[in-house]
């Protein structure tokens, strides 16, 4: 499949510190787009997928974090992906929205040789079948091609839902997070646009500005704020003169909204890496059940049992008798003798004492909810511990969310520790 006819740019929408609050306490320690899943930053997986497209030359990260947040990542990524002319962070002066940020940097994004634009939300986990998406875009001569997938009827209301012509793939209707059931076909937050989309975004600006003036708009949101989904895509999909099409993927996809959702995403990326033979070799006498990612600097003692579906960061120490599965253990943490970590995330510098248990509830990678009901109350399915937390010896922590720098000395179930 050839996709070398035209140059394309790509934009990864990374948001900012006032967004992604559901990812706390993990985002207290590291910006959400840079949280490591399967040993790589969340947006590294996007770059890896884009690097397989020969026509993508420039990649832009668009958001409103401080410039220095992404500087080290951009420098390293530029070395790891020399196929790109440049990887650049474009900082918004405030939150402009998913459409506003694109339009604000339109001149940098649409250089003279750019015909198409890939746009991807940072907080999605996906196999990224971008070649197939682009092939549909080219075949249909589309203005917009959305990657879509099917979810359960109950989950659909949490996403952008669309109705399409099943024979042609043309999108007939789109509603972001509808109040009532429309369809179980949802947008994956991954798009290809013809550069003419900037003309449509300009029209959306003019339309929303008029609406705000007529309604004496008084919210604190910037007047330059524009939602790509609500203000641009929804009207385009309803206008049957516009060529908007869908590419339906049957491969894996999920959002990474809450902190707990990083665990099923970790599962999906680890299994993909295992299939592709990309998991680093593990040098340890411990029992390893693949797929597992272990940083080369981590110390795993003989007698420990790791896996499946585990990522272990730099300088982590796992002692004899420890058991870890379906979990993410971030840098510089320590799992002491005979401790158990199941369906959990440990941020940096955590310590789990001897014979202690930190555990969540099993969460399937296809599940889009990471909460469970306990005594008629929603609680975390995945246990998440913020940075610097300590669990003393012989303590059990189950289905809890623990803010940074807490010491747990008694058993807890279904708690938020603030």
Protein Blocks (a to p, Z undefined) as FASTA:
>chain_A
ZZklbccdddddebjakgoklmpcklmmpcfklpceehiafklmmmmmmmmpmklmbdcd
ddjbdfklmmmmmmmmmmmmmmbmbdcddddfbdebjklmmmmmmmmmmgfklmbdcddd
fkbccehiaklmmmmmmmnopabdcddddddfklmmmpccddddfknopafbdcehifbd
fbfcdcehiacddfklmmmmmmmmmmmmmmmmmnopabfbdfkbccfklmmmmmmmmmmk
bccdddddfbdcdddfbfmlmmmmmmmmmmmmmmnopaccdddfbdcdddddddfkbccd
ehiaedehiacdehiacdehiacehiaddehiacdehiacehiaddehiacdehiacddd
dddfkbcbfcdceehiacdfbdcddehiacdehiacehiacdehiacfbdcehiacZZ
